[in-house]
Amino acid sequence: MRDDDDLSAVAGIERVCGSVAGESSVPPQQKIPHTPDSWLAWRGATAHPLVVANTMAALRSTSSRLFAAASRSTAGPSMFVRSMASVGDATVNADPKSSSTTRNKTFQIYRWNPENPTEKPKMQSYTLDLNKTGPMVLDALVRIKNEVDPTLTFRRSCREGICGSCAMNINGQNTLACLCRIPTDTSAEMKIYPLPHTYVVKDLVPDLTHFYKQYKSIKPYLQRDTPAPDGREFRQSKADRRKLDGLYECILCACCSTSCPSYWWNAEEYLGPAILLQSYRWIVDSRDEKTEARKAALDNSMSLYRCHTILNCTRTCPKGLNPGLAIAEIKKEMAF
């Protein structure tokens, strides 16, 4: 259709609808509503030929010209009515269906209060509607503490797998609550414990004092006797920098160490996967000048060699690191 035809059609509809200044040629009770839905309701009550023809042409125009041009096609109104009905039905039926069903899931959580030392630890049940809860286990724990039981105690901080604070045992797996998704199967309960084989401060809070003492013992920082050549920074090649990949990302959450049977039975002397991975991170760092001293500190029967390659550490690491490989690399370094 030519542009002058478009303009004439617009003028025709404006005269019919009374949308311009002046008196409409159509009686007020027959004016066309300005929305498609109200037009459909009005369509059954009146059959003014000019109104039907021009309005249907306007409603079938492209979205970019829906209110700017009046007519592009004169297709029959029945096609438009069927299209509107199908879209309308899908929209109306979607929301009530999703909001009417509840998805209740039960969480069994380890509880122990040091203020009541005579009471034995117990598992306490909490039920939440997953539709009103975030997707992660930490979301459920926060909601329980805020809305159900403020006495529930656990550590948390960053909520994005960076700080390692919310490490706990969830359904038998050491992991971070902020990275562990809640299974959608509502028939199965979730069981949440503190990290295994640790002293418990309260509820889901483990005592990591000994773990941090072990970390301090490896001197986790650069040790040098000579200053940097330019007096500003210690530089290294790209190849040397790549050796640190898979090591520096460790967040000391202790998931790996507390999953290791050797660490369970020898924690006083065996450093465990997390600390040994950190130790290798400094041994392999080209900027450090105390490599031999670091290796000498591990040259005994317990600190390093209690690893029996069970590899629970690698399976459970929430950051996807490989402490077992790091320990093997230290053993290779010690052999030469």
Secondary structure, 3 states (H helix, E strand, C coil): CCHHHHHHHHHHHHHHHCCCCCCCCCCHHHCCCCCHHHHHHHHCCCCCHHHHHHHHHHHCCCHHHCCCCCCCCCCCHHHHHHHHHHHHHHHHHHHHHHHHCCCEEEEEEEECCCCCCCCCCEEEEEEEEHHHCCCEHHHHHHHHHHHHCCCCCCCCCCCCCCCCCCEEEECCEEEECCCCECCCCCCCCEEEECCCCCCEEECCEECCHHHHHHHHHCCCCCCCCCCCCCCCCCCCCHHHHHCCCCCCCCCCCCCCHHHCHHHHHHCCCCCHHHHHHHHHHHHCCCCCCCHHHHHHHCCCCCCCCCCCCCCHHHHHCCCCCCHHHHHHHHHHHHHC
